[in-house]
Structure formats: structure tokens, C-alpha cells
Amino acid sequence: MPEKSVFGTPSNIPPLEISGNMKVKSLREQFKSVFGLALRVYKADGTAADDSATLASIRAGAKATEATAHLRQSSKVSSVPVFFKRELGLVVDVFSADDTELPDKDATLKAAAEGQSEPAASKPVKSKEPAPAAEPKKEKAEPKPKAEKAPAPPAEPPKPKADALIDGATYNKDGIELVYVEGKDDIKGFYIGKYPVTQPQYQKIMGKNPSNWKGENLPVEQVSWHDAQEFLELLSDASGKKYRLPTEKEWEFAARGGKNGSGFEYSGSNTINIAAWWKENSGGRTQPVGTKKANELGLHDMCGNVLEWCQDESVGSHSGTKYRSVRGGSYGSASDDCKATSGARFEPTYRSSGVGFRVVMS
């Protein structure tokens, strides 16, 4: 029997019937017909798959002969690459119907197709209807607000809801978009920044921007390990959650795509120009975050652009000097220094236009 996979539920949307001998073009046409969005399909090396290629010929690793994943119009855009990778071994990304970048990957498929910039789930404006204070101005009006305040968000635990703990799921309540990385072996699950911390994010918390290259969507740089620690402490105090730097083990696990990683040399691809800003394509400076291909988890700029501080400490064997680790390479690094397995170390007071950081939330 030919392998066959079914995406979708008949009660919600027509299913996508997918088989290994299906052509990439047919999959793209089906997806656009059902969801009104464009689907880009990549080969295992991160390059675009030819429309005439069969799905079986570009899969990253062997998969079961039959698999089912439920994609609904209420599913988030960011969940689509996770489902395709997990169920079919395919590396994909979702774009608008005219094949342009979607402004909000956290939107639902339905909202994205309709050109809305925020998730449909966040639309309950009807909550303002009970607001007419004119009616409950009597004595009965006093108990009602008290009943509503009892289950208010501050009473909830600081961690995201359990149903958000899906590999590749996004979380953005404190102005920094995070991606969940499902744990494996001795690595526990954690949230990590989808991008390095940007200059506006740093400015908002610290009240200053020390970066050499200034720009709204550029990563913050010229920050020491101690500067990063101060930022994380203030962010934790402001949000009521625990933010920190990743350990080297967490950083590399996330950079290599987590437990479903494809084993790419760089984060998200074997081709450095697809995945990273480095010395041969950066123009000798930092570049806007998120402009290179994401890895399997949806993380950008894990390789290149700026080196990223990690929590780990090491001590010089002869000098006794204490160092802190950095990973990922920068806009000025050679290709070998941008690999997901590469790293270096600096004294915690070190600052450079090629060093920044990204956050982790436990």
C-alpha cells in the first residue's frame, strides 16, 4: 500500500491527503486551496525544493507510513512547520497567499489568510459589553466586579499554560517572543528567545542603548555578561517570571533544532548564507534579526549576526581567570566559527559590537 498521511479534520476543514509520491507543487496547491496561504517546502539542506520533486525524495529521515496531525483554521501559523517536520519529516514555512512574509507567525491560519495582524483568538472584544457601568450602579453592581477580579491574571502562576508546552509553540507576554523547546534526556523543557534581544527591548528595560550599530530591529550589542545579567534581573522583576541566559547545553540543543533537529551544520541549514549573517555577507556590521531562515524550532540568528552570552563559567588552567561562554559566531566570524557546535569564551566584563544575548524563561 502507498504511504498516506491525512492532515485536518473533516468536521472542521477538508483534509489534506498526502502521499510520499505526491509532488511538491500538489502539496502547495492543496495547502493554498484549504487554508488560503502559501507553503514553501525545503530540502534537507535548507534550499528550496523543486515543485516537480516528490515528497519522499526530500524528507529529512524515515517516517511512519501513515500519520495524522490535526491542522485547523484555528491552528497557529507557527505550529505548521512543527507538524510537518514531526509527522512527515518535511521542512516547510508558511507565507501569505501572495508569497510574502507574514507579519504575525503567532496568528491563526484563518486570521493570517484574512490579512489580520493578530490572532483571532485574541478578538473577544465582547468582554467590553458587560462594562456599561450605568446599569450596575446600584448595590448589585459592587459584588459583580469583585467576582470578576477574583480570577484575574495576577493570581495565575507565572509560567505559561500547560497547553502551550508544545515543541515550537510561541509565547509573548513580556514583549519578547519566546519559543518552547521540548526537553530530552537530561535537558528539561524551556522557552528561549526567538531572536537575540533587540535594541528597543533592551532600551525599554535598561533606559539606554549601548550598541555601536543603531537600528529598530537590530540586535543589541556592546553588552557584557554582567550587563545581560542586570537586564534579566530587571525583566524578571517587571514580569514576575524567571528570565536568565541559556546554558551552553541548552543553547546548542536549541540551535540544532531540539529533539527533532535535522543535524544541520548551521542552525537551520547546511548552507551558511541561508542561515547566518557572517563576514562574507554582512557588510561588516550587524543586520536586522529574523531576516535569515529559521531553524526547525522557528529560531532565527542562532548562528551569525552576534555572538550570544551563555550562563556557563570556565576557569583558565594557568591564569585562574574566570570566563563566560559565548556561542554562535557574529557578523565578522568565519564560517567554521558560526557552526552550531562552535563557541568561545570571554571575561564577563568584555564588550564588543559583535556580542549580544538572547533570553531563556524556565
TAKAGI-V847086 format. One record per backbone hydrogen bond with DSSP energy under -0.5 kcal/mol. CO is the residue of the C=O (numbers start at 0). NH is the residue of the N-H. If there is no record, write none. Layout:
co & nh
CO & NH
CO & NH
This chain:
co & nh
3 & 66
4 & 17
5 & 68
6 & 15
8 & 11
8 & 12
14 & 16
15 & 6
15 & 17
17 & 4
18 & 21
19 & 55
21 & 54
22 & 26
23 & 27
24 & 28
25 & 29
26 & 30
27 & 31
28 & 32
29 & 33
30 & 34
30 & 36
31 & 35
37 & 94
39 & 92
40 & 48
41 & 90
42 & 45
44 & 269
44 & 270
46 & 42
49 & 52
50 & 24
52 & 23
53 & 57
54 & 57
54 & 58
58 & 60
64 & 3
66 & 5
68 & 7
68 & 70
69 & 71
71 & 74
72 & 109
74 & 108
75 & 78
75 & 79
76 & 79
76 & 80
77 & 81
78 & 82
79 & 83
80 & 84
81 & 85
82 & 86
83 & 87
83 & 88
83 & 89
84 & 88
88 & 59
89 & 91
90 & 41
92 & 39
94 & 37
95 & 98
99 & 95
103 & 106
104 & 77
106 & 76
107 & 111
108 & 112
109 & 113
110 & 115
111 & 114
118 & 121
119 & 122
122 & 124
123 & 126
124 & 127
125 & 128
127 & 130
128 & 131
130 & 132
131 & 134
131 & 135
133 & 136
134 & 136
134 & 137
137 & 140
138 & 141
138 & 142
139 & 143
140 & 144
141 & 145
142 & 146
143 & 147
144 & 148
145 & 149
146 & 150
148 & 151
151 & 154
152 & 155
160 & 163
161 & 164
163 & 165
165 & 168
168 & 179
170 & 177
176 & 193
177 & 170
178 & 191
179 & 167
179 & 181
180 & 189
183 & 186
185 & 187
186 & 183
189 & 180
190 & 360
191 & 178
193 & 299
196 & 219
197 & 201
198 & 202
199 & 203
200 & 204
201 & 205
202 & 206
211 & 213
214 & 217
215 & 199
216 & 288
217 & 198
223 & 227
224 & 228
225 & 229
226 & 230
227 & 231
228 & 232
229 & 233
230 & 234
231 & 235
232 & 236
233 & 237
234 & 238
235 & 239
235 & 240
240 & 242
241 & 361
243 & 359
245 & 310
246 & 250
247 & 251
248 & 252
249 & 253
250 & 254
251 & 255
252 & 257
253 & 256
255 & 262
256 & 259
257 & 260
264 & 339
265 & 267
265 & 268
268 & 265
269 & 271
270 & 273
270 & 274
271 & 275
273 & 292
275 & 277
276 & 304
277 & 280
277 & 281
287 & 290
294 & 297
298 & 294
302 & 276
303 & 305
304 & 330
306 & 355
307 & 326
311 & 324
313 & 322
315 & 319
320 & 315
322 & 313
323 & 345
324 & 309
325 & 343
326 & 307
327 & 303
329 & 332
332 & 278
333 & 336
333 & 337
334 & 337
335 & 338
338 & 341
341 & 327
343 & 325
345 & 323
346 & 349
347 & 224
347 & 225
351 & 221
351 & 354
353 & 306
354 & 221
354 & 222
355 & 308
356 & 196
357 & 245
358 & 192
359 & 243
359 & 361
360 & 190
